[in-house]
């Protein structure tokens, strides 16, 4: 539909930060971990996934953009 209308598509991935409380507790208990590192890894994973979708859309002639939201 976007291609036929000459529209662009924006793909968004939302990371629910409320889940970081439990993850932070688990990381600190088991690994002495850092929630910031976990957050960075989640953002990177989401961006990689959205970039794959963006490439598929662009190959089909559809303008696309991506955004990861917290």
SVG drawing of the C-alpha trace seen along z (x, -y; Angstrom):
<svg xmlns="http://www.w3.org/2000/svg" viewBox="-2 -9 32 25">
<polyline fill="none" stroke="black" stroke-width="0.4" points="0.0,0.0 2.8,-2.4 4.5,-1.8 1.3,-2.4 0.6,-5.6 4.2,-6.8 4.3,-6.9 7.1,-6.2 7.0,-3.7 8.4,-4.3 9.1,-1.2 9.3,-1.7 10.5,0.7 9.5,-0.2 11.7,1.0 9.7,1.2 12.0,-0.2 9.8,0.9 11.1,4.4 14.6,3.2 14.0,3.2 13.7,7.0 16.4,7.5 18.7,5.2 18.1,7.1 18.8,10.4 21.9,9.1 23.3,7.7 22.6,10.8 24.0,13.3 26.8,11.4 27.3,8.1 25.9,6.8 25.1,3.4 21.7,2.5 23.2,-0.1 25.1,2.6 21.8,4.6 20.0,1.5 22.7,0.8 22.5,4.5 18.7,4.3 18.9,1.1 21.5,2.6 19.5,5.7 16.4,3.7 18.2,1.5 19.7,4.5 16.3,6.0 14.7,2.8 17.5,2.3 16.8,5.7 13.1,4.7 14.2,1.3 16.4,3.0 13.5,5.3 11.2,2.3 13.8,0.2 14.5,3.1 10.8,3.1 11.0,-0.6 9.5,-1.9 11.1,-4.7 11.6,-3.6 13.0,-4.9 13.5,-3.3 13.4,-4.4 14.0,-2.7 12.0,-4.3 12.5,-3.9"/>
</svg>
